[in-house]
Amino acid sequence: MAGKKGVIGILTGGGDVPGLNPAIRAVTIRALREGWTVIGIRRGWAGLIDIVRDKKADNSNNFQVLTEEVVNKAGRTGGTFLHTSRTNPSRVKRDRLPPHLQEKYTGEVNDLTPEVLQNLSFLGIDYLVPIGGDDTLSYGVRMFQEGVKVVAIPKTMDNDVPGTDYCIGFSTCVTRTIEMANSLRTVAGSHERLMVLEVFGRYAGFTAMLPTMAGAANRCVIPEHKFEIEKLAELLMLDRRYNPSKYSVVLVSEGSMFKGGEMIFEDKTTDAFGHAKLGGIGDLVSARLKELTAQHNNGRMVDIVNQKLGYLTRCGDPDAIDSIVPMAYGNLALDLILKSIHGRMVVLKNGRYDNIPIDIVTSRKKTVNVERFYNSERLRPNFESFEMTPLFIMTSESI
């Protein structure tokens, strides 16, 4: 199976975003032309725990050999043709164990890292390129610590992987949010309502901040700052009063919290990385805002347009930036592999492509610098001091 130079494995984990397929394409085409074989691991880390180490076994659901034809066909599209999952091989619950491992592992939660390592060896993989967010890449750090040659590519629409200004998927998310907010204005304006748009963003508010800065909303609330709903109502009603069309808009990150409150979850179940599914803050904000509007409207309540943008911001084809950056990231990853360098993550820092140690992923969190970029009194971004900031302004951090 191996090419002249060896075998490169690629996988995509966590949430899908536009730009994953272009990244896979960039790695694959150049690798093939340099004499490597490229294997696509299907369903993220799940493919590496489900493999049956038998040459006669049907592992077509777990991996595939990539060709130029395959990656060229997918390279202009959104999502990930390799599929994805939120699998953490170091914490696999008993009911999620592959059938062939159910007798070997009997704990309620099991570390299948030994199986992953043997499966990588079974596939003959020399270098592993995981594409994902901080959860997916945190296990990439574990693989590096176990001796696997890892070169990581950052992906997440929240743009919250530490160490890089840019993660694949963010630009398309911001673009979609602006487009949909502008489209929904016709509804809010026609009915003279407040509009509440809930967007993704568990711990970081970049996906609410950047569209607001671009004019998609009057205000935004983010996970990094617990907000007072009374203040939000006052500001939105003020915005509505001075708008000739009599409406105003707020973007609400899914991880936002009321002052004195906590995150809102759909239920108590958690994924393999310990995250409960968020959901409902937009509904709560909408209901409370409606009650409070009467105080600012001569005793009459103002109705609310309440819309969760959700997966609409991560679907469809990549925009220009999420077509170009993945191409560059993929080639950067190949540059490192061709130089026999590993344990690195490719990044954008202050407008320049670079690479840094992969363990930065587990060393810190990346969130909005509230003091510098968020006006907590006005519940909106600061529109000043942009000199020498990167393209997306609030994403730079020291390494």
C-alpha positions in Angstrom: 0.0 0.0 0.0 2.8 2.4 0.8 4.2 4.8 -1.8 7.9 5.5 -2.3 8.1 7.9 0.6 5.6 6.3 3.0 2.0 6.7 4.2 0.1 9.8 5.4 -3.2 9.5 7.3 -5.7 12.3 7.4 -8.8 12.6 9.5 -11.4 15.2 10.4 -13.0 15.4 13.8 -15.7 17.4 15.6 -18.2 19.6 13.9 -18.1 19.9 10.1 -17.3 23.3 8.5 -16.7 24.5 5.0 -13.0 24.2 4.2 -12.3 20.7 5.4 -12.5 19.2 1.9 -10.1 21.8 0.4 -7.6 21.0 3.2 -7.8 17.3 2.5 -7.4 18.0 -1.2 -4.3 20.2 -0.6 -2.6 17.6 1.5 -3.4 14.7 -0.8 -2.6 16.1 -4.2 0.8 17.3 -3.2 1.6 14.2 -1.2 0.7 11.9 -4.1 2.9 13.9 -6.4 5.8 13.7 -3.9 5.5 9.9 -3.9 3.4 9.3 -0.7 0.3 7.2 -0.3 -2.5 9.0 1.5 -5.2 7.2 3.6 -8.3 9.0 4.7 -9.5 7.9 8.1 -13.3 7.9 8.1 -15.4 9.4 11.0 -12.5 11.0 12.8 -10.9 9.2 15.6 -13.8 6.7 15.5 -12.3 5.1 12.3 -9.1 4.4 14.2 -10.9 2.5 17.0 -13.3 0.6 14.8 -10.6 -1.0 12.5 -10.4 -4.8 12.6 -6.8 -5.8 12.2 -7.3 -8.5 9.7 -6.3 -8.1 6.0 -9.5 -10.0 5.1 -11.8 -7.8 7.2 -14.0 -5.2 5.5 -12.7 -1.9 6.9 -14.2 0.3 4.1 -16.3 2.1 6.7 -13.1 3.0 8.6 -10.6 4.2 6.0 -10.1 4.7 2.3 -7.0 5.2 0.0 -7.3 8.7 -1.4 -6.7 9.6 -5.1 -6.6 12.9 -7.0 -9.9 12.1 -8.6 -11.6 11.6 -5.2 -10.2 14.7 -3.5 -10.7 16.9 -6.6 -14.3 16.0 -6.8 -14.9 17.0 -3.1 -12.4 19.8 -2.9 -14.7 22.6 -3.8 -17.6 21.5 -1.5 -18.5 22.0 2.1 -18.6 19.4 4.9 -16.1 16.5 5.0 -16.4 13.6 2.6 -14.4 11.5 5.2 -17.2 12.1 7.6 -16.7 13.1 11.3 -17.5 12.2 14.9 -17.0 13.6 18.4 -15.0 10.5 19.4 -12.4 10.6 22.1 -10.5 7.3 22.1 -9.2 7.8 25.6 -12.7 7.9 27.0 -15.0 5.4 25.2 -18.1 4.4 27.1 -19.0 0.7 27.3 -22.0 1.0 25.0 -19.9 2.7 22.3 -17.2 0.0 22.2 -16.7 -1.7 18.8 -18.1 -5.3 18.8 -14.7 -6.9 18.4 -13.4 -5.1 21.6 -16.3 -5.6 23.9 -14.8 -8.6 25.7 -11.3 -7.0 25.9 -12.5 -3.8 27.6 -15.0 -4.0 30.4 -14.9 -0.6 32.1 -17.7 1.9 32.1 -15.2 4.2 30.4 -12.2 2.8 28.5 -8.9 4.1 27.1 -8.5 2.6 23.6 -5.3 4.4 22.8 -3.4 1.0 22.6 -5.8 0.0 19.9 -5.4 3.3 18.0 -1.6 2.9 18.1 -1.8 -0.7 16.8 -4.3 0.3 14.1 -2.0 3.1 12.9 0.8 0.5 12.6 -1.6 -1.9 10.9 -2.3 0.7 8.3 1.4 1.5 8.0 0.8 5.2 8.7 4.0 7.2 9.0 2.5 10.7 9.6 -0.9 11.6 10.9 -2.7 14.8 9.9 -5.7 15.5 12.2 -7.9 18.4 11.2 -10.1 19.7 14.0 -10.8 21.9 16.9 -9.3 21.9 20.4 -11.0 18.6 21.3 -9.9 16.7 18.2 -6.4 18.1 18.4 -6.1 17.5 22.1 -6.1 13.8 21.3 -3.6 14.6 18.5 -1.4 15.9 21.4 -1.9 12.5 23.1 -0.9 10.7 19.9 2.3 12.9 19.6 3.1 12.1 23.3 2.7 8.4 22.4 5.3 8.7 19.7 3.1 9.2 16.6 4.4 11.7 14.1 1.6 14.3 14.1 1.1 17.5 12.0 -2.2 19.2 13.0 -4.4 21.6 11.1 -6.8 23.9 13.1 -10.5 23.9 12.3 -13.4 25.3 14.1 -16.1 27.8 13.2 -15.7 29.3 16.7 -12.1 30.3 15.9 -11.1 29.3 19.4 -8.1 26.9 18.9 -5.2 28.6 20.8 -2.0 29.7 19.0 -3.5 30.7 15.7 -5.4 33.7 14.5 -7.4 31.6 12.1 -9.2 28.3 12.2 -10.8 26.8 9.0 -14.6 27.5 8.9 -14.6 30.8 10.8 -14.8 33.1 7.8 -17.7 31.2 6.2 -19.5 31.2 9.5 -19.2 35.0 9.8 -20.2 35.5 6.2 -23.3 33.3 6.6 -24.3 35.1 9.9 -24.1 38.5 8.2 -26.1 37.3 5.2 -28.8 35.7 7.3 -29.0 38.6 9.8 -29.4 41.1 6.9 -32.1 38.9 5.3 -34.1 38.6 8.5 -34.1 42.4 8.9 -37.0 42.5 6.5 -39.1 40.6 9.0 -38.0 42.5 12.0 -38.5 45.8 10.2 -41.9 45.0 8.8 -43.2 44.1 12.3 -41.2 46.7 14.2 -39.8 44.0 16.5 -36.6 43.2 18.3 -34.7 40.3 16.7 -32.7 37.7 18.7 -30.3 35.5 16.7 -28.6 32.7 18.6 -25.2 31.6 17.1 -22.7 28.9 17.9 -19.9 29.8 20.5 -19.6 27.7 23.6 -16.7 29.4 25.4 -15.7 32.1 22.9 -17.7 34.9 21.4 -15.9 35.5 18.1 -18.8 34.3 16.0 -21.1 36.9 17.6 -18.5 39.7 17.8 -17.2 39.8 14.2 -20.7 39.9 12.6 -21.7 42.6 15.0 -18.6 44.6 14.3 -19.5 44.2 10.6 -22.9 45.8 11.2 -25.1 42.6 11.3 -26.4 43.5 14.7 -26.7 46.4 17.1 -25.6 44.4 20.2 -24.1 41.0 21.1 -23.8 39.0 24.2 -20.9 36.5 24.6 -19.7 33.7 26.9 -16.8 35.8 28.3 -19.1 38.4 29.9 -22.2 37.6 32.0 -24.8 40.2 31.0 -27.7 41.9 32.6 -30.9 41.3 30.7 -32.3 44.6 31.9 -29.4 46.5 30.4 -29.8 44.6 27.1 -33.5 45.4 26.9 -32.8 49.1 27.5 -30.1 49.3 24.8 -32.1 47.3 22.2 -35.2 49.5 22.8 -33.0 52.6 22.5 -31.6 51.2 19.2 -35.2 50.5 18.0 -36.3 54.0 18.9 -33.6 55.6 16.8 -34.0 53.3 13.8 -36.4 54.7 11.2 -37.6 51.1 10.6 -38.2 50.6 14.3 -36.3 47.4 15.0 -33.0 46.3 16.5 -30.9 43.1 16.5 -28.8 41.2 19.1 -26.5 38.3 18.4 -26.4 35.8 21.3 -23.6 33.2 21.6 -24.9 29.8 22.7 -22.6 29.9 25.7 -23.8 33.3 26.9 -24.9 33.6 30.5 -27.2 35.9 32.5 -25.5 37.7 35.3 -25.7 35.3 38.3 -26.6 32.4 36.0 -24.9 29.5 34.2 -24.9 28.1 30.7 -28.1 26.7 29.4 -28.1 23.1 28.3 -30.6 21.0 26.3 -30.2 18.0 28.6 -27.6 16.4 30.9 -26.0 14.1 28.4 -22.4 14.8 27.4 -20.2 13.9 24.4 -16.9 12.0 24.6 -15.0 15.2 25.5 -17.4 15.9 28.5 -19.4 18.7 26.8 -23.2 18.9 27.3 -25.2 20.1 24.3 -26.0 23.8 24.7 -29.3 25.2 23.6 -32.0 27.5 24.7 -30.3 30.8 25.7 -31.8 32.5 22.7 -35.3 31.4 23.7 -34.8 32.6 27.3 -33.4 36.0 26.2 -36.3 36.4 23.8 -38.9 35.7 26.5 -37.3 37.9 29.1 -36.8 40.7 26.6 -40.4 40.7 25.6 -41.5 41.1 29.2 -39.1 44.0 29.7 -39.9 46.0 26.5 -43.0 47.4 28.0 -40.9 49.5 30.5 -39.4 51.3 27.5 -42.5 51.5 25.3 -45.2 53.3 27.3 -46.4 50.0 28.9 -46.8 48.1 25.7 -44.7 45.0 25.0 -42.8 44.7 21.7 -42.8 41.3 20.0 -39.6 39.4 19.3 -38.2 37.7 16.2 -36.3 34.7 17.7 -34.2 32.6 15.3 -31.4 30.1 16.0 -29.0 30.2 13.1 -27.3 27.0 14.2 -26.1 24.7 11.4 -27.0 27.2 8.7 -23.8 29.0 9.5 -21.6 25.9 9.0 -23.3 24.3 5.9 -22.8 24.8 2.2 -19.7 25.7 0.2 -16.7 27.5 1.7 -16.2 31.2 1.0 -13.0 32.6 -0.5 -11.0 32.6 2.7 -12.1 29.1 3.6 -11.0 28.0 0.1 -7.6 29.7 0.3 -6.5 29.1 3.9 -7.1 25.3 3.8 -5.1 25.1 0.6 -2.2 26.9 2.4 -2.6 24.9 5.6 -2.5 21.6 3.7 0.7 22.7 1.8 2.3 23.9 5.1 1.6 20.4 6.6 3.3 18.8 3.6 6.3 21.1 3.9 6.8 19.9 7.5 6.4 16.2 6.6 8.8 16.5 3.7 11.3 18.0 6.2 10.6 15.1 8.6 9.2 17.6 11.2 6.3 16.7 13.4 4.6 17.6 16.6 3.6 20.9 15.1 0.3 22.7 14.2 0.2 25.0 11.2 -1.1 28.4 12.0 -1.8 32.0 10.8 -0.2 34.6 13.0 -0.5 38.3 12.2 -1.2 37.7 8.6 1.7 35.2 8.2 1.6 31.4 7.8 3.8 29.6 10.3 3.8 26.5 12.6 4.0 26.0 16.3 4.3 23.1 18.8 1.1 21.1 18.8 0.9 21.0 22.6 -0.2 24.6 22.7 -3.7 23.2 22.1 -3.9 21.8 25.6 -1.9 24.5 27.3 -4.4 27.3 27.3 -7.9 28.5 26.1 -8.5 31.1 23.4 -11.3 33.6 24.2 -12.3 37.2 23.5 -10.1 39.7 25.3 -13.1 41.5 26.9 -11.1 44.4 28.3 -9.6 45.2 24.9 -12.3 44.3 22.4 -15.7 44.3 24.2 -17.6 47.2 25.6 -19.4 45.6 28.5 -21.4 48.7 29.2 -22.7 49.0 25.7 -22.8 45.2 25.0 -21.0 45.5 21.7 -17.5 45.4 20.3 -15.1 48.2 20.7 -14.7 50.0 17.4 -11.2 51.5 17.9 -7.5 50.7 18.2 -7.4 48.3 15.1 -3.8 49.3 14.2 -1.5 46.3 13.8 -4.3 43.8 14.5 -4.7 40.8 12.2 -7.4 40.4 9.6 -10.1 39.4 12.0 -8.9 42.0 14.5 -9.5 40.3 17.9 -7.8 37.0 17.3 -4.2 37.8 18.0 -2.5 36.4 21.1 1.1 36.0 22.2 2.7 32.6 22.0 
